[in-house]
């Protein structure tokens, strides 16, 4: 046992250390592969991702964050100049369209030949009575005249608040390209409310330059305190407004989601939006040629869902194109914009 401790174990340790040292020298100075002639020259290659034009289905649904608002009150205007004779309906009462609210006593000018009687005395004044009716069904929310008050033609004498509601959402400028063929209805889902329903009479309006808001639709409606016009309810940008059906119960101020169907195309040629420079009507793609390079080609565009776009002219099924066209960008679901060089810009932080 003494011999082993004195000679055998030390010799084995020396041999083990020598083997490890030899292995390290081999790895450091004698690699298995030949040393690169020029280590400064990169050996990797950048390969541009490519995709193929395929047939698919495009559903062009534009989804807006919206809100419910009571329809604006309708002004009631005097239809004659004269004196208020009698008021038939009190403020706050429910009226139907055409109900007489008050009448106006209008003097009738006599013919000079018939202005005096046989004794030469002036004949008494004669009058006609013009009725002023409710312009819409609803509640007479204001009445600004009293008996014996003088009124002029066209003067606003009160307002009627209709029992109807609208849903209004704001359109981003780029979304208007997706709604060039203006639909007439939308699907609305009320947060915490009834099931989704069809909201008709869809109107997309943009305030004219220099306008100060108000009745952009030309309905004569005014803000009576309980609501506003479509444009006033959602701001100064382009708005989409539709009418809530009478059988659906809603309340002013409710949050909603409005989905506008801008069209659907099946079995059409589609490519990623990132592969096209341009997003509406016309664009440019980079097609792979026979020698592996790419060439720029103009294409005509149709519907888009924000991720894919329909190509109507300029490209055939199966042709290979660059997945990221120079200058194009992608917009993922989190609201951030991803550029071809890998950079990202978020207009607002994604929800946690």
C-alpha angles and dihedrals in degrees: 000000000000092000091053093052093044101044116001102053095043091049091050091050091050091050092049093051090048092052092051092048091049091051092051092049089050093052094045102044107016110045121182093238124059116264113257112259090226115019090187092067112088115236097199126088132213110234116196110225113244135194137194128239107244140175116262148136125275120201110188103202117162111203119200134186104236144168138215120247134177112251113259121264117263117232119239111215132194114252096199142035115243142072127320105251107182136352114219102179127047125222112272095031123128114249137184122224107276097023111142110246099176140335133233124225108222120189117233116220111229125224107259089236089057098041097098134045128234090279092053095252119138113260117239118267117266127211143194124211122227119196121222111208135197108269093212142008117269139069123334092236096177138014115186101181135077133195116290092018117138116239135183131218111278096014114144107243101172146329136249118213109211119220091234134107138206135201117225131188133174120244121215112230093246092052090065089072087064091055102049089127095059112224119215100218143031138200115244130196116193115215106246090356140099127317119289113289138188113260112201138199091048113194126187110198136178120194112243119247110275095017119135097211122256125114102002091160093058095236096129091238120149135196104261095179099268099074142343144226120291093258094045092050096059106029135260099307132087111301136193114213130181135177120252111230114250094240093059115088113221138151132218114266098029116141116238144174117230119201116194115194106220094181144295128235124188129199093011131139111269136180132177114276088235090065093061130070100214129035109213136045096337138026148148132253132185111234124202112244129210093267093052097257124113135243129201115245132182117231137184116236133212131174123356134191094197093262102052132026131205117241111208100175139014101038135071131212113272097022113137120232138172110278090216113041114209106270095011122120138197128227113206125201094265091071096250124124116232116201125206091252090060097257120136134204124188121195088204135003114273115252113267 
